């Protein structure tokens, strides 16, 4: 009895769509069938980003202004986040980066918009301690021609240039399907079953002849996603210590 010895199965877009159509009891017959399925896949991955933290979309980013400068500027409070950022988990301020004896990381506390708005002097300078995440990502450009990106507003405002760096852990947007049917999806292997099941459900909702399968496909999709999401979680040990105040 022989096994392949390979572990590279990663179906391309055409195979994912074909499998989804078969699960819905349909056949992919035209270019439009592929186009509408591709659109549904993009919507599906956007939906996943509203379902909580997917660890495989988390990465570490050092702030860069796009022109090669990665340090904060004295007197500048607001800094755009990298393109494709849909959420921020943690932000640290690094001082004296690269100096083995002086480099230090400080965790910045996140504050809400109401809290930020009540700070009396938003121009106070010093080592930043807090940040307010301003969420305004829009894919199109704004009326003035500038991109609308999420950004963080620091307080106090940096009192030095070329001294501070911001490093943050973000959730990034899942890449679009693109046009070539030979493209693969930017999802780990354990999420491919959920991806196919979700697409089958979306396709069935569009086709009257598959109406009877919609309920079953929805249930399978939720089960598949639940299994993948349960696996995609932090497994480090956590210790909780109760705080019991004295009388």
N, C-alpha and C positions, 0 to 999 in steps of 0.2 A: 504494500500500500504506500503510495507516494503522495507527498504534499508539494505545493508549489514552491514554498520557501520564500515567497515574496509577500510584502505587506504594504502594497502601494495602491490598493483600490481607492480610486477617487474619481467617481463618474463625472464626465463633463456635462455641460448644460443640456445638450441634446438628450443624453441618457437619463438625466434627472427628469426632464419634461416627459419623455416617453414613458418612464416608469409611473409618473404621476397620472398621466392620461389612462394608463392601463388600470391603475387602482380605481379610477373613477368610472371604469367600464367604457372608456372612449378610445378613440384613435386619433393620433395627431396626423392630419392630412394636408395641411397647408402652411404656408409661411406665416399666415396670420395666427394660426394656432400656436406657433412658437413665439411670436411677438407678444401675444396676450399672456402667455404663460411666463415669459420673461418679466413682463410688467408686474404680474402677481408675485413673482419671486422677490422683486425689489420691495414691494409693499410688505411682504411677509417678513423680510429681514428688518425692516423699519419697525414692525410690530414687536419683534423680539427685543428690540432695544428699549421697549416700554415695559418689559417683563422683569426688570431687576438687573442685577449685575451678572453679566456673562464674563467669567474670568478670562476667557481667551481673547476678549476685546480690550483688556487692560494692558497699558504699557506705560513706561516711564519716559517723560519728556523734559528736556531742559529748555527753558524759554529762549527763543531766538527771534530777533526782530525781522528776520528774513534778509538782512544785509550783512550777516556775519557777526553781529553783536549779540552776545548772550548774557550780558550783565545788565543790571538795572541802572536807570539814569537818575541822577540827583534831581529831585523836584518833580519827577513824573510818577503819578499814582496808578495809572491804568495801563494794563498790558494785555494784548490780544493773545488768546490761546491758539494752539496749532489747529490747522484746518482738519475737520472731521471729528473734533472733540464734541462729545455729546453729554459728558458728565465728568466731574472731578471728584476723586476720592480723598486724596491727601495732597497737601502743599507744604514744602519745606523751603526755608530760606537758608542758603549756604553762603557763608562768609569765607573769604580768603581761599577760594577754590584752588586746589593743587598744591597747597602748602601743607606738607605732612605734619607739621607741628602746630599749625594754627587753624586749619580748616575745621569749621564747626557747622553742624546742621541744627536749625531751630524749626520746630513744627509751628506753622501758622494756624491760628484758630479761625475757623470760618464763622462769619456772622451773617445775619439775615439783612434783607434790604431795610426793614424798619429800624433795626439796630444801627446800621450804617448811617441812615438818614438822621439819626438823633445825635451823632457825634458833633459836638459844637464847632470844633475847628478841624475841618478835613484837610487843612494844609499844614498841620503840625508835622515837623520832620523828625526823623530818628530812625532807629532800626525797626523795620516793619514787624508788627506783632499779629495783625489780623488781616483778613481779606474778605471782601464781599464779591461773590460770583455773580456777575451780570450776564444772564442768559438771554441772548438775542440772535443766535445763529439763524441766518436766512440764506438759502442757497443762491438766490438771485442777488444782484447788486442793489444797493440802496438807491434812492432817487438822486443822490449826489454822485453816483457812480462808484462809491466805495463798498467793499464787502461788509456784511454784517456778521461779526464773529462774537462768540462768547469771549468775555474778558474778565480779568480780576482787578479789583480796585484795592490797593494796599493802604493800610493805615497803621502807624504813621507813614507819611510819604518818605521814600528813601532820602537819607541825608548825605549820601555819598554816591559817586559814580565808580564803576569798575571794581566794586568791592563785593556787592551782593549778587547772587544768582538765585533764580527760582527753579526748583525741580518739582514736578507734579506728576501724580499718577492719575491717568484719565481713562475713561471708557471711550474708545474710538468707534466711529461709524463703520459698519460692515460694508465692504466694497460692493459697488453695483455689479450687476451681471455682465454688463457690456454687450456688444452686439454679436461677436463670433460665437457660434454654437459650440465651438471647441473649448471655450473658456471653462474654468472650474470655479466653484463658489469658495469664498473665503470663510469657510467654516471647518472646524475640526471634524475628523471622521465620526466621532460619537454623535454628532448632531445631524449627520446626513439622513438617517431614518426620519427624524422629525422634520427636516427640510422637505423631503419627498412627500411625507404624509400631509404636511401643511399645504404644499402646492396642490396635491390631489383634492383637498378640501376646497381650496380657492377656485380651482378649475370647475369642480362639480357645481359650485354655487352659480357659475355663469351659464351652465348648460342645462336647459329644461329636461333633457333626456336622462340626466344624472341626478335628478332631484331626490329620488328615493335613497340615494347613497349619501346624501349630505350629512345626515345625523350620524351615521356610522363613521364616516371619514373624519368628522369633527371629533368624535370620541377617541379614535385612534391617534389623531394628531395631538390631542391634549395629553394622552398617555405617553406617547413617544417624547414629546417635549419635556414632560415632567421627569421622565427617567434620565434624559440627558442633563437637565438642569440640576437634578439631585446629585449627579456625578460631578458636575462642574461647580464645585464649591471648595472653599478653603478647608483643609483637613489638619491644620496645625492645632496643637493643644491650646485650649482656652481655660483659664482659671477665673472663677467668679468668687469674690470675697464679699460677704454681706457686710453692710455698714449698719451697726446697731448703735444709735446715739444713746448717750447716758441720760438718766432721768434727772 
